[in-house]
């Protein structure tokens, strides 16, 4: 008997080797190789060429028995098929996807455990099931667990329709072993009498059946949400359900818990994830089914599994958020049908995720209590401008070496700005601790925020309050220059909409008149003179605390 062949596969780049290496020779990642035993007989999974089944294509595929290769054809010969995007019911998600859901696309969404991936997808499934057929494949939870979670989110049956003693969503009188009882006119009549409001809504869509006045079962079935649940981990069972049900949208939660029985490796391994994703992609393209696939993340926050997983899908979304904060950011890392680095902002509330229509207000502090060391910048997240407040604190170092700490700001950019301020402006910061943070924890890592960070540091050092109605935009060069930024007019338009009256921008950029005072500067020192007041800060508190009782420190 032949020995099984053992290979070592890198879960970062997907490279295969016959021996183990501590460091992948291909991508140079440490401890990324996993052992994989190839089966003695190759796995048999029915494959299709989804591209050959496209309607309107002028090229035809020869049969396998003929042995003839497929002939290529000109791009102009492909028939135009305009497919309108489908709205998810959430404008923030549609923005991240590039304007809506593309039919037949494969979307991978990842994030930390408990960040809200399943919550968002269940809410989207409930919204879309009102007008189309949706399949939710739960590979991590049982049917009852998904039902309990859906009731908390307000998805599916109303709480008064649920019998919590036996876990049945039907009234006790309608519980029956007959699967056709769901469409029985008498059952629907009893359900319609649960409340006056529900009966009033039902009477608008019901039609009479014969002379007895009973509601038509066909009409009632059309008005019910078509949300189907499949608690399954077997890949072949999931593929069979997709081909038979033919939903417009399917959700796989999650790809790491699905397995292909012909492979001997465990679920979540490189081979399993690669094979399952490839098979799901073929079905999605062939049947024109939109697939949302949930992916796990590793300890360092990257998506678990082989890198080929991100290459196979059309869109990669990542859920970001702090467990101590209520807001969540949905960011697009890859999108074949829209812009990358686009973000959608949500807020986690008691009954699920809620859209944040104006994210700038979320990342702006109270401008009435502006403290020394505070400035305001406009950060571009994809095509969306977001006004963010930057806070800095400079204090004497308690130990021998100064400490630098950041929250939401790139630490390397902070070190560079501190060096420029000390060398080009002459501010002694080498022996001072420096702390810089963005309000709300939003990641501000683009160079356009350099000037705002620099002014916040200088304002904290001089104990000055920058005018809270001033926007600072510009990249700080190593020579102390203020360099131009991209999409300046779009940033200023967002600031003007929020009531900002003055903007300090790089010299040489001439935006349109938006009713703001524009100050052009060429060096950091010019920006400091234009923004930092000469008088020390006078802290005025708007709280109800009696400051006369504050002890003398």
C-alpha positions as CSV (number, residue, x, y, z in Angstrom):
1,X,0.0,0.0,0.0
2,X,1.4,3.4,-1.0
3,X,2.0,5.8,1.8
4,X,-0.1,9.0,1.8
5,X,1.6,12.0,0.5
6,X,2.3,14.8,3.0
7,X,2.6,18.4,2.0
8,X,3.1,21.6,3.9
9,X,1.0,24.5,2.8
10,X,1.5,28.1,3.8
11,X,-1.8,29.7,5.1
12,X,-0.5,33.1,4.2
13,X,0.3,32.7,0.5
14,X,-0.9,29.2,-0.3
15,X,2.5,27.9,-1.4
16,X,3.1,24.1,-1.1
17,X,6.3,22.3,0.0
18,X,7.3,18.7,0.6
19,X,9.2,19.5,3.8
20,X,8.5,21.8,6.8
21,X,10.2,25.2,7.1
22,X,9.9,27.5,10.0
23,X,9.8,30.4,7.6
24,X,7.9,30.2,4.3
25,X,10.4,30.4,1.4
26,X,7.8,32.1,-0.7
27,X,6.3,34.9,1.4
28,X,8.8,34.8,4.3
29,X,6.1,34.5,7.0
30,X,7.1,32.7,10.2
31,X,5.3,29.6,11.5
32,X,2.8,29.7,8.6
33,X,3.2,26.2,7.2
34,X,0.5,23.6,8.0
35,X,0.7,19.9,7.4
36,X,-1.7,18.5,4.8
37,X,-2.2,14.8,4.0
38,X,-3.4,14.2,0.4
39,X,-6.1,11.5,0.1
40,X,-5.2,8.3,-1.7
41,X,-8.0,8.8,-4.1
42,X,-8.6,12.3,-5.5
43,X,-11.8,13.9,-4.2
44,X,-14.7,13.9,-6.6
45,X,-16.8,17.1,-6.6
46,X,-18.8,17.9,-9.7
47,X,-17.4,20.9,-11.5
48,X,-19.0,23.2,-14.0
49,X,-17.6,25.9,-16.3
50,X,-19.8,28.8,-15.2
51,X,-18.4,31.2,-17.8
52,X,-19.6,28.8,-20.6
53,X,-23.2,29.0,-19.4
54,X,-23.5,32.8,-19.7
55,X,-26.5,33.9,-21.7
56,X,-25.8,35.8,-24.9
57,X,-22.2,34.6,-25.3
58,X,-21.3,34.0,-28.9
59,X,-18.7,31.4,-28.0
60,X,-19.7,27.8,-27.4
61,X,-17.8,25.2,-25.5
62,X,-17.1,21.9,-27.1
63,X,-17.8,18.7,-25.3
64,X,-15.2,17.1,-23.3
65,X,-15.3,13.9,-25.4
66,X,-14.4,15.9,-28.6
67,X,-11.1,16.9,-27.1
68,X,-11.3,20.3,-28.9
69,X,-10.0,23.3,-27.0
70,X,-12.3,26.2,-26.3
71,X,-11.8,29.0,-28.8
72,X,-11.2,32.5,-27.7
73,X,-13.4,35.4,-28.8
74,X,-13.2,39.2,-28.9
75,X,-14.4,41.2,-26.0
76,X,-16.7,43.1,-28.3
77,X,-18.5,39.9,-29.2
78,X,-19.8,39.4,-25.6
79,X,-23.4,40.5,-25.4
80,X,-24.0,43.5,-23.1
81,X,-26.0,42.6,-20.0
82,X,-26.9,45.5,-17.8
83,X,-27.5,44.2,-14.3
84,X,-28.9,46.7,-11.9
85,X,-27.5,46.6,-8.4
86,X,-29.7,45.4,-5.6
87,X,-30.1,47.6,-2.5
88,X,-29.3,45.9,0.8
89,X,-31.7,48.2,2.7
90,X,-28.7,49.8,4.5
91,X,-27.2,52.8,2.8
92,X,-23.9,52.4,4.6
93,X,-23.4,48.9,3.3
94,X,-24.5,49.9,-0.2
95,X,-21.8,52.6,-0.1
96,X,-19.1,50.2,0.9
97,X,-20.1,47.7,-1.9
98,X,-19.9,50.5,-4.5
99,X,-23.6,51.4,-4.8
100,X,-25.4,48.2,-3.9
101,X,-25.2,44.4,-4.2
102,X,-23.9,43.1,-7.5
103,X,-25.9,39.9,-8.6
104,X,-23.7,36.9,-8.7
105,X,-20.9,38.4,-6.7
106,X,-18.9,36.8,-3.8
107,X,-18.4,39.0,-0.8
108,X,-16.1,38.0,2.1
109,X,-16.7,39.8,5.4
110,X,-14.3,39.4,8.4
111,X,-13.8,40.8,11.8
112,X,-13.1,40.1,15.4
113,X,-15.4,37.7,17.3
114,X,-18.5,39.5,18.5
115,X,-18.0,42.6,16.4
116,X,-21.3,42.2,14.6
117,X,-20.8,40.3,11.4
118,X,-23.6,37.8,11.9
119,X,-25.9,40.5,13.3
120,X,-25.4,42.7,10.2
121,X,-25.9,39.8,7.8
122,X,-29.1,38.6,9.6
123,X,-30.5,42.1,9.4
124,X,-29.7,42.4,5.7
125,X,-31.2,38.9,5.1
126,X,-34.4,40.0,6.9
127,X,-34.7,43.2,4.8
128,X,-34.1,41.5,1.4
129,X,-36.4,38.6,2.2
130,X,-39.3,41.0,2.0
131,X,-38.9,41.1,-1.8
132,X,-36.7,38.2,-2.8
133,X,-35.6,34.7,-1.7
134,X,-32.8,34.5,0.8
135,X,-30.9,31.5,2.3
136,X,-29.0,31.7,5.5
137,X,-26.6,28.8,6.0
138,X,-25.6,28.6,9.7
139,X,-22.6,26.4,10.2
140,X,-21.9,27.6,13.7
141,X,-25.4,27.8,15.3
142,X,-28.4,25.5,15.5
143,X,-31.7,26.6,14.1
144,X,-33.1,27.4,17.6
145,X,-30.0,29.5,18.4
146,X,-30.4,31.5,15.2
147,X,-34.1,31.9,15.9
148,X,-33.4,33.3,19.4
149,X,-30.9,35.8,18.0
150,X,-33.4,36.8,15.3
151,X,-36.1,37.5,17.9
152,X,-33.7,39.8,19.8
153,X,-33.0,41.7,16.6
154,X,-36.7,41.9,15.6
155,X,-36.3,39.5,12.7
156,X,-39.0,36.9,11.8
157,X,-42.1,36.3,14.0
158,X,-43.2,38.9,16.4
159,X,-42.7,38.1,20.1
160,X,-46.4,37.7,20.7
161,X,-46.5,35.0,18.0
162,X,-43.8,32.9,19.7
163,X,-44.6,30.1,22.1
164,X,-41.5,30.0,24.3
165,X,-42.6,26.9,26.1
166,X,-42.2,24.6,23.1
167,X,-40.0,26.8,20.8
168,X,-42.6,26.9,18.1
169,X,-43.4,30.1,16.2
170,X,-46.9,29.0,15.4
171,X,-49.8,29.3,17.8
172,X,-50.6,26.1,19.8
173,X,-53.7,25.5,17.7
174,X,-51.8,25.5,14.5
175,X,-49.0,23.1,15.6
176,X,-49.4,20.0,13.4
177,X,-47.3,17.4,11.8
178,X,-48.8,18.3,8.4
179,X,-46.2,20.5,6.6
180,X,-49.1,22.1,4.6
181,X,-50.7,23.5,7.7
182,X,-48.7,26.7,7.2
183,X,-50.8,27.7,4.2
184,X,-54.1,26.6,5.7
185,X,-56.8,29.3,5.5
186,X,-58.0,28.6,9.1
187,X,-54.4,28.9,10.5
188,X,-53.9,32.2,8.6
189,X,-57.2,33.5,10.0
190,X,-56.2,32.8,13.6
191,X,-52.8,34.4,13.1
192,X,-54.5,37.5,11.7
193,X,-56.6,37.9,14.9
194,X,-53.6,38.2,17.2
195,X,-53.8,42.0,17.2
196,X,-56.0,44.6,15.7
197,X,-53.0,46.2,13.9
198,X,-51.9,43.0,12.3
199,X,-55.4,42.1,11.2
200,X,-55.8,45.6,9.6
201,X,-52.6,45.1,7.7
202,X,-53.5,41.6,6.6
203,X,-57.0,42.7,5.3
204,X,-55.3,44.9,2.7
205,X,-53.5,42.1,1.0
206,X,-55.9,39.2,1.5
207,X,-58.4,38.1,-1.2
208,X,-61.5,36.0,-0.8
209,X,-61.4,32.4,-1.8
210,X,-64.8,31.3,-3.1
211,X,-68.0,32.4,-1.2
212,X,-66.8,31.6,2.3
213,X,-64.7,34.7,2.7
214,X,-61.5,32.9,3.8
215,X,-58.2,34.4,2.9
216,X,-56.4,33.0,-0.2
217,X,-53.4,30.9,0.8
218,X,-51.5,31.9,-2.3
219,X,-51.8,35.6,-1.5
220,X,-50.7,35.2,2.1
221,X,-47.7,33.2,1.0
222,X,-46.6,36.0,-1.3
223,X,-46.7,38.6,1.6
224,X,-44.5,36.5,3.9
225,X,-40.7,37.0,4.0
226,X,-38.8,34.3,2.1
227,X,-36.0,33.8,4.6
228,X,-34.8,30.2,4.7
229,X,-32.5,28.8,7.3
230,X,-30.1,25.8,6.7
231,X,-28.1,24.7,9.7
232,X,-25.5,22.6,7.8
233,X,-21.7,22.2,7.6
234,X,-21.4,19.7,4.8
235,X,-20.4,21.4,1.5
236,X,-22.2,19.0,-0.8
237,X,-25.5,19.5,1.1
238,X,-25.1,23.3,0.9
239,X,-24.4,23.2,-2.8
240,X,-27.4,20.9,-3.4
241,X,-29.6,23.3,-1.4
242,X,-28.3,26.3,-3.4
243,X,-29.0,24.6,-6.7
244,X,-32.5,23.5,-5.7
245,X,-33.7,26.6,-3.8
246,X,-32.0,29.1,-6.2
247,X,-32.1,32.1,-3.8
248,X,-31.0,35.6,-5.0
249,X,-28.9,36.0,-1.8
250,X,-27.1,33.3,0.3
251,X,-25.2,33.9,3.5
252,X,-22.5,31.4,4.6
253,X,-21.6,31.7,8.3
254,X,-18.8,30.8,8.3
255,X,-16.4,29.4,5.7
256,X,-14.0,28.0,8.3
257,X,-16.7,25.6,9.7
258,X,-17.7,24.1,6.3
259,X,-16.0,20.9,5.2
260,X,-15.7,18.8,2.1
261,X,-16.1,15.1,3.2
262,X,-13.7,13.8,0.6
263,X,-10.8,15.7,2.1
264,X,-9.1,14.3,5.2
265,X,-8.0,17.6,6.6
266,X,-10.0,19.3,9.4
267,X,-12.5,22.1,8.7
268,X,-10.7,25.5,8.6
269,X,-7.5,24.1,7.1
270,X,-5.9,25.5,4.0
271,X,-7.2,22.7,1.7
272,X,-10.8,22.8,3.1
273,X,-11.1,26.6,2.9
274,X,-9.7,26.7,-0.7
275,X,-11.9,23.8,-1.9
276,X,-15.1,25.1,-0.3
277,X,-14.6,28.6,-1.5
278,X,-13.9,27.5,-5.0
279,X,-17.0,25.3,-5.2
280,X,-19.2,28.1,-3.7
281,X,-17.8,30.5,-6.2
282,X,-18.7,28.3,-9.2
283,X,-22.3,27.9,-8.0
284,X,-22.6,31.6,-7.3
285,X,-21.4,32.5,-10.8
286,X,-23.4,29.8,-12.6
287,X,-26.7,30.4,-10.8
288,X,-26.2,34.2,-10.5
289,X,-26.5,34.0,-6.6
290,X,-25.0,36.7,-4.5
291,X,-22.9,35.1,-1.7
292,X,-21.9,36.7,1.6
293,X,-19.2,34.6,3.3
294,X,-18.2,35.2,6.9
295,X,-14.5,34.7,7.6
296,X,-12.6,34.3,10.9
297,X,-9.6,36.3,11.8
298,X,-6.2,35.4,13.4
299,X,-4.6,36.7,16.5
300,X,-3.0,39.6,14.7
301,X,-6.3,40.6,13.1
302,X,-5.8,39.3,9.6
303,X,-8.3,37.0,7.8
304,X,-7.7,33.4,8.7
305,X,-7.0,30.8,6.0
306,X,-5.0,30.9,2.8
307,X,-4.4,34.1,0.9
308,X,-6.1,32.5,-2.1
309,X,-9.4,33.0,-0.2
310,X,-9.1,36.8,-0.7
311,X,-8.1,36.3,-4.3
312,X,-11.1,34.2,-5.2
313,X,-13.8,36.5,-3.9
314,X,-14.9,39.7,-5.6
315,X,-15.1,41.9,-2.4
316,X,-13.3,41.8,0.9
317,X,-15.0,43.7,3.8
318,X,-13.6,44.0,7.2
319,X,-15.5,45.0,10.4
320,X,-13.5,47.3,12.7
321,X,-14.4,48.5,16.1
322,X,-13.4,48.9,19.8
323,X,-15.1,46.6,22.2
324,X,-15.4,49.6,24.6
325,X,-17.1,51.7,21.9
326,X,-20.6,51.3,20.3
327,X,-19.7,52.3,16.8
328,X,-18.5,49.9,14.1
329,X,-16.7,50.6,10.9
330,X,-17.2,48.4,7.8
331,X,-14.2,48.9,5.5
332,X,-13.7,47.5,1.9
333,X,-10.2,46.2,1.5
334,X,-10.9,44.8,-2.0
335,X,-13.7,45.6,-4.4
336,X,-13.9,44.6,-8.1
337,X,-17.1,46.7,-8.5
338,X,-16.3,49.8,-6.5
339,X,-13.7,51.9,-4.6
340,X,-11.5,50.4,-2.0
341,X,-10.9,51.8,1.5
342,X,-14.6,52.9,1.5
343,X,-16.2,52.8,5.0
344,X,-19.7,52.5,6.4
345,X,-20.4,53.5,9.9
346,X,-22.8,51.6,12.2
347,X,-23.7,51.9,15.9
348,X,-24.4,48.8,18.0
349,X,-27.6,49.3,19.9
350,X,-29.8,46.9,22.0
351,X,-31.7,45.5,19.0
352,X,-28.8,45.3,16.5
353,X,-26.8,47.6,14.3
354,X,-28.0,51.0,13.3
355,X,-26.7,53.2,10.5
356,X,-24.8,56.4,11.4
357,X,-26.0,58.9,8.7
358,X,-23.5,61.6,9.6
359,X,-20.2,60.0,10.8
360,X,-18.5,63.4,11.1
361,X,-20.6,64.2,14.2
362,X,-19.5,60.9,15.7
363,X,-15.8,61.7,15.5
364,X,-16.1,65.4,16.5
365,X,-15.9,66.3,20.2
366,X,-17.8,69.1,21.9
367,X,-16.4,72.3,20.3
368,X,-17.7,74.4,23.2
369,X,-15.1,72.7,25.5
370,X,-12.1,72.9,23.2
371,X,-9.0,72.2,25.3
372,X,-5.4,73.1,24.5
373,X,-3.8,70.6,22.1
374,X,-6.9,70.1,20.0
375,X,-7.3,70.5,16.2
376,X,-9.6,69.4,13.5
377,X,-8.8,67.7,10.2
378,X,-10.8,66.1,7.4
379,X,-9.8,62.5,6.6
380,X,-10.8,60.8,3.3
381,X,-12.1,57.3,3.8
382,X,-12.5,56.0,0.2
383,X,-14.7,58.7,-1.4
384,X,-16.2,59.9,1.9
385,X,-14.8,62.9,3.7
386,X,-15.0,62.6,7.5
387,X,-14.2,65.5,9.9
388,X,-12.1,64.2,12.8
389,X,-10.9,65.9,16.0
390,X,-7.2,65.3,16.9
391,X,-6.1,65.6,20.5
392,X,-2.5,65.9,21.7
393,X,-0.9,66.1,25.1
394,X,2.8,67.0,25.7
395,X,4.2,66.7,29.2
396,X,7.6,66.3,30.9
397,X,9.0,62.8,30.8
398,X,8.7,60.9,34.0
399,X,11.6,58.5,33.2
400,X,14.9,58.8,31.4
401,X,13.5,58.4,27.8
402,X,10.4,60.2,26.5
403,X,7.4,58.1,25.6
404,X,5.3,58.4,22.5
405,X,1.8,56.8,22.3
406,X,-1.0,57.0,19.8
407,X,-4.6,56.0,19.4
408,X,-6.0,56.0,15.9
409,X,-2.9,57.8,14.5
410,X,0.1,56.1,12.8
411,X,3.0,56.1,15.3
412,X,5.6,56.4,12.6
413,X,3.9,59.6,11.4
414,X,4.0,61.0,14.9
415,X,7.7,60.4,15.3
416,X,8.4,62.1,11.9
417,X,6.3,65.1,12.8
418,X,8.0,65.5,16.2
419,X,11.4,65.4,14.5
420,X,10.3,68.1,12.0
421,X,9.0,70.4,14.8
422,X,12.2,70.1,16.8
423,X,14.6,70.4,13.8
424,X,12.8,72.9,11.6
425,X,10.7,75.0,14.1
426,X,13.0,74.7,17.1
427,X,10.5,73.3,19.7
428,X,12.4,71.1,22.2
429,X,10.3,67.9,22.3
430,X,12.9,65.2,22.6
431,X,12.6,65.1,26.4
432,X,8.8,65.4,26.5
433,X,6.2,62.7,26.5
434,X,3.8,63.0,23.5
435,X,0.4,61.4,23.3
436,X,-1.8,61.8,20.2
437,X,-5.3,60.4,19.7
438,X,-8.2,60.7,17.3
439,X,-11.7,61.2,18.8
440,X,-13.8,58.0,18.4
441,X,-10.7,55.9,17.6
442,X,-11.0,56.4,13.8
443,X,-7.8,55.4,12.1
444,X,-6.3,58.6,10.6
445,X,-3.2,57.4,8.7
446,X,-3.2,59.6,5.5
447,X,-0.6,62.4,5.1
448,X,-3.3,65.1,4.8
449,X,-3.7,65.0,8.6
450,X,0.0,65.8,9.3
451,X,-0.6,69.6,9.7
452,X,-3.5,69.0,12.1
453,X,-1.3,66.7,14.2
454,X,1.6,69.1,14.3
455,X,-0.6,72.1,15.3
456,X,-2.2,70.0,18.1
457,X,1.2,69.2,19.5
458,X,2.4,72.8,19.3
459,X,-0.9,74.0,20.9
460,X,-0.4,71.5,23.8
461,X,3.2,72.6,24.2
462,X,2.3,76.3,24.3
463,X,-0.9,75.7,26.2
464,X,-3.0,77.4,23.6
465,X,-6.5,76.8,22.3
466,X,-6.9,76.6,18.5
467,X,-10.1,78.2,17.1
468,X,-12.6,75.3,17.1
469,X,-14.0,76.6,13.8
470,X,-10.7,76.1,11.9
471,X,-9.8,73.2,9.7
472,X,-6.2,72.2,9.1
473,X,-5.2,70.3,6.0
474,X,-1.7,69.6,4.6
475,X,1.1,67.1,4.5
476,X,4.2,67.9,6.4
477,X,7.5,67.3,4.6
478,X,10.9,66.6,6.2
479,X,12.0,70.1,5.4
480,X,9.1,71.7,7.2
481,X,7.1,72.4,4.0
482,X,3.3,72.0,3.8
483,X,2.6,69.9,0.8
484,X,-0.7,69.7,-1.2
485,X,-3.4,67.2,-0.4
486,X,-5.8,65.4,-2.7
487,X,-9.5,66.1,-3.0
488,X,-9.2,69.4,-1.2
489,X,-12.5,70.9,-2.4
490,X,-14.4,67.8,-1.3
491,X,-12.9,68.0,2.2
492,X,-13.6,71.8,2.5
493,X,-17.2,71.2,1.4
494,X,-17.8,68.7,4.2
495,X,-16.2,71.2,6.7
496,X,-18.4,74.1,5.5
497,X,-21.5,71.9,5.8
498,X,-20.7,71.4,9.5
499,X,-20.2,75.1,10.2
500,X,-16.4,75.6,10.0
501,X,-15.5,79.2,9.1
502,X,-11.7,79.0,8.4
503,X,-9.3,76.6,6.7
504,X,-5.5,76.6,6.7
505,X,-4.4,74.8,3.5
506,X,-1.2,74.3,1.5
507,X,0.0,77.1,-0.7
508,X,-0.7,76.7,-4.4
509,X,-4.1,75.1,-4.1
510,X,-7.0,77.3,-5.0
511,X,-10.4,75.7,-4.1
512,X,-13.8,77.2,-5.0
513,X,-15.4,79.8,-2.8
514,X,-17.4,77.9,-0.2
515,X,-18.0,80.8,2.2
516,X,-14.9,80.0,4.3
517,X,-11.8,82.1,5.1
518,X,-8.9,80.4,3.3
519,X,-5.3,80.8,4.6
520,X,-2.6,79.4,2.4
521,X,0.7,78.5,4.1
522,X,4.0,77.1,2.7
523,X,5.7,76.0,5.9
524,X,4.8,74.6,9.2
525,X,6.0,77.7,11.0
526,X,3.5,79.8,8.9
527,X,0.7,77.5,9.9
528,X,1.7,77.8,13.6
529,X,1.6,81.6,13.4
530,X,-1.8,81.6,11.6
531,X,-3.5,79.1,14.0
532,X,-1.9,79.4,17.5
533,X,-3.1,82.4,19.5
534,X,-0.7,84.5,21.4
535,X,-2.6,84.5,24.7
536,X,-2.4,81.5,27.0
537,X,-5.5,79.3,27.3
538,X,-8.2,80.1,29.8
539,X,-10.1,76.9,30.5
540,X,-13.8,77.7,30.8
541,X,-15.8,74.7,32.1
542,X,-19.5,74.3,31.1
543,X,-20.1,71.7,33.7
544,X,-22.2,72.1,36.9
545,X,-19.3,71.4,39.2
546,X,-18.6,74.1,41.8
547,X,-14.9,75.0,41.0
548,X,-14.6,77.1,44.1
549,X,-14.3,73.9,46.1
550,X,-11.4,72.5,44.0
551,X,-8.4,72.0,46.3
552,X,-5.1,73.8,45.5
553,X,-2.9,71.2,43.8
